[in-house]
Structures are given as structure tokens and as C-alpha cells.
Amino acid sequence: MTSGTSTPTETSPAAPPQPKSQDWRILLALFLLAGVVESQAFGHLGAFTPLFLQQLNVPAGQISTWTGILQSLGFVIGLPLLPLWGVWADRYSRKLIIVRSAYVEGVLFTLAAFSPNVYFLAVARLLTGFVFGNTGVMLAMLADVTPRQRLGLAVGIASASFPIGSSVGPLLGGLVAQHFGIRALLGLDGILSALVGITLTLAVREVPRISRTAGSAWRVLRAAAHDILATPSVARLFALYFLATYGLSLTTPFIPILLQRLDHGDPILLPSVIGATLTAAGVAMAVTTPLWGKAGDVFGRWRILPICLAAVAVAICGEGLAGALLPLQVAIVALGLFQGGITTTLIALLALLAPEERRASILNFSLLPSQLSWFLGPLTGAGLAVLSLRLPFFVCAGLLLVAAMMALALLRRSSVAADGAGAGVAEGAADGASAPA
């Protein structure tokens, strides 16, 4: 044997094979299932809370106020914890953070089903704060294994879980509520959520990653905040995201109340009317959300964003102006055609901008504007609704138009019609353009 050549007996033991990453399509299907069940369950709470409050003997004059309060309660706990879930996911286990949400949902929907009064229901809604933080972690986990050229499509499909759940949930939920009652519906949601938790526990495979988050949680959060503020376009996206979601959160809790006021048919059929209307909007959103993701891949996300924002503003204004049930239903469905494009486009941009080692924490930070708006918006909307139920809709339309103008300003700032990365970031070249500075 020549020097440096080992005989078979001298060969060092081979390193153990590294586990393969989970197929991105399987992971996408699992997360899609989890998102559908979660969104349809929370959709039931949103759609039927005003009717449930009547069953809990809340005075008619307090229905809109309690609707806004209950919508905001979960964020009391959820907002402080929101950025920490991503840090804990990067440090300990992304899978653990994801399955935690499903199990908490099983508990809170069960408690809601057995609520004897509005205060017990408020406690159940407060637990919603422990559900937050799974979406960004799922997107980070998905982004790690998805081919770059498929990322926009994958994020669009994953984001479509909300509209899919919104499309299936209200119609089926309305039928269940009409025949078996709202309590039975919420109990069923609790069971399905727990089953999803078990499925994710058994089916999601988390591959140990070489790079782990180091330092204290607050130090990592400061680093993630620095990453966000270091790119001006990202900071502007955060402001735009807050403005858009704050506007939408002013109106969403009160759409069922407006539907009830304009429906002059048999009151027994009201749950089905609400469910069918929201289902139609959900179908529109479910179909178009992946298409907006793909359109962003092809035409540029900075171009798609102002289009969706302006269209949603027009639809919201139509809801506020509707004087009969049918025009209101048309405006609600029109909103669904464009709403999914806003979140899909923003999250895809931020996913491409985020450093891989802190992607989960930054993507959870990206949800902070949304969650903050969903805490403040329903409370503000409840105050506006005291003056007029239609006032939140007109304020929302104005905010969405301002957001659309901000998006147009970002587009004009870009030196090339751009997607996916700030100047000097490697992903920018891979995605074909540079983001605005």
C-alpha cells in the first residue's frame, strides 16, 4: 500500500447517515390541513359569536360591544408571547411549537362549547393567546425544504388554508348550528383540533439543524429586530402590513351583524345565510390566494401588492354602502377575491428577506403587525359601531387606500421591478430583482 492509503482494516468507521429532510409537498399538505381546521374553527367563532351571545342572554344593545371585546381578548396574552414562539422554535423545536397550537385549540373550543355565560366564554377566548405563533414557524419550516423556484407557490398554497377553512367552515358550520346548535359546533371544533394535534405529532418529521439560535431569548429578539430595521423596505412593509390588517380588523367582526340586519327572511335560516355568504367569500379567497402567490413569482410582488390593496378598499366601501342583502353579499365575495393576495405577497417577500438562521423568529415578527391590529381593531370598531355600524367600513376603506399608496411608493422606489430581497442580498439575484432600498 502506498503512503496515505488505508487498508480495509484501517478504515475509520463511517459517519452515520444524516436524516433526509421531509418532502416539502408532504409538509405542505400537513400544514394545509392544520390551517384549514384552525381557520374554520375560528371562523365559526367569528361568524356565530353574535348569535351565541344572544343565547347567553347578552342584551341586544351590548352585542356589538361584546363581539369586539371577545375578538380582542386573545391578543392580551398573545401579543407579548408572539415573537417568543419563533425564538423558542429556533432554539428547541419547531415541531413542538406547531403542535402546541392544535392542542390548545382543542381545549379552548371545548371550554367555549360549555360556556354558561359571556364571562366564561371570555375566559375561553383569552386562551386564544396561547395558540398564536404557529404560522410563522410553519412557513419557516416549509421554506427550509421548498425549492426556491417553488417558494411563492408553496407560501400561496399554505396561506390558502385560511380561505379554504373560511370557505368550508361557515357553510358546514351554519348547517350544524342550525340543526344541532352552536354549542355542538364548537365541541366538534375542539375534537377536530385535538385530532390535528395528534396527526402533526405523528407525521411531521423535524430534522436536526446544524445552526441553532444562540444567546438569550431577548438577545435573539433584538437581533431579529435589527435584521428587520436594517433594511428600510422591510420596515416599510411592516408599517404597511399593520395599516392594512388594522383596517380589515375594524370590520370583520361586525359583518355577521350587518348580514343579520339586512336579512329579512326566516330567522331560523339566519345561520345558513351567514354561513353561505362567508363560504362564498372563502371559496373566492381559496381559489385566488395561490394564484396571487404565483402571479407574484411571475410579475413581481411589488406590483401585485398595490393592486390587491386598492381592490380590497373598493370592496370594503361597497360593504359599507350596501342597503340590501344581495349587494352586501356581492361586496363580501369581491373582497375575498383580492384579500388573500395581500398576506401572501407580504409573507413571501419577508420569507425571502429573512436570514435562514433566524427565519422563524423574523417571520413570527412579521405577524406582529397583524396581531397588534387584531387586538386594537375590533375594540376601535366596537367604539365606531356605537355611532354607526357602517362607520368602521368607511374608515377601513380609507386606511386600505393609504396602504395602497404606500405600496405604490415602494414600487416606485425599486430600481428594478423587484421581489424578494434587499440590495446586496443573495436571494435578490436568485429571485430576479432587487427590493427597494
Stockholm file with secondary structure:
# STOCKHOLM 1.0

chainA/1-437         MTSGTSTPTETSPAAPPQPKSQDWRILLALFLLAGVVESQAFGHLGAFTPLFLQQLNVPAGQISTWTGILQSLGFVIGLPLLPLWGVWADRYSRKLIIVRSAYVEGVLFTLAAFSPNVYFLAVARLLTGFVFGNTGVMLAMLADVTPRQRLGLAVGIASASFPIGSSVGPLLGGLVAQHFGIRALLGLDGILSALVGITLTLAVREVPRISRTAGSAWRVLRAAAHDILATPSVARLFALYFLATYGLSLTTPFIPILLQRLDHGDPILLPSVIGATLTAAGVAMAVTTPLWGKAGDVFGRWRILPICLAAVAVAICGEGLAGALLPLQVAIVALGLFQGGITTTLIALLALLAPEERRASILNFSLLPSQLSWFLGPLTGAGLAVLSLRLPFFVCAGLLLVAAMMALALLRRSSVAADGAGAGVAEGAADGASAPA
#=GR chainA/1-437 SS CCTTCCCGGGCCCCCCCCCCCCCHHHHHHHHHHHHHHHHHHHHHHHHHHHHHHHHTTCCGGGHHHHHHHHHHHHHHHHHHHHHHHHHHHHHTCHHHHHHHHHHHHHHHHHHHHTCSSHHHHHHHHHGGGGTTTHHHHHHHHHHHHSCGGGHHHHHHHHHTHHHHHHHHHHHHHHHHHHHHCHHHHHHHHHHHHHHHHHHHHHHCCCCCCSCCCCSCHHHHHHHHHHHHHHSHHHHHHHHHHHHHHHHHHHHGGGHHHHHHHHCCSCGGGHHHHHHHHHHHHHHHHHHHHHHHHHHHHHHCHHHHHHHHHHHHHHHHHHHHHCCSHHHHHHHHHHHHHHHHHHHHHHHHHHHHHSCGGGHHHHHHHHTHHHHHHHHHHHHHHHHHHHHCTTHHHHHHHHHHHHHHHHHHHHHHHCSSSCCSCCTTCHHHHHHTSCCCC
#=GC SS_cons         CCTTCCCGGGCCCCCCCCCCCCCHHHHHHHHHHHHHHHHHHHHHHHHHHHHHHHHTTCCGGGHHHHHHHHHHHHHHHHHHHHHHHHHHHHHTCHHHHHHHHHHHHHHHHHHHHTCSSHHHHHHHHHGGGGTTTHHHHHHHHHHHHSCGGGHHHHHHHHHTHHHHHHHHHHHHHHHHHHHHCHHHHHHHHHHHHHHHHHHHHHHCCCCCCSCCCCSCHHHHHHHHHHHHHHSHHHHHHHHHHHHHHHHHHHHGGGHHHHHHHHCCSCGGGHHHHHHHHHHHHHHHHHHHHHHHHHHHHHHCHHHHHHHHHHHHHHHHHHHHHCCSHHHHHHHHHHHHHHHHHHHHHHHHHHHHHSCGGGHHHHHHHHTHHHHHHHHHHHHHHHHHHHHCTTHHHHHHHHHHHHHHHHHHHHHHHCSSSCCSCCTTCHHHHHHTSCCCC
//
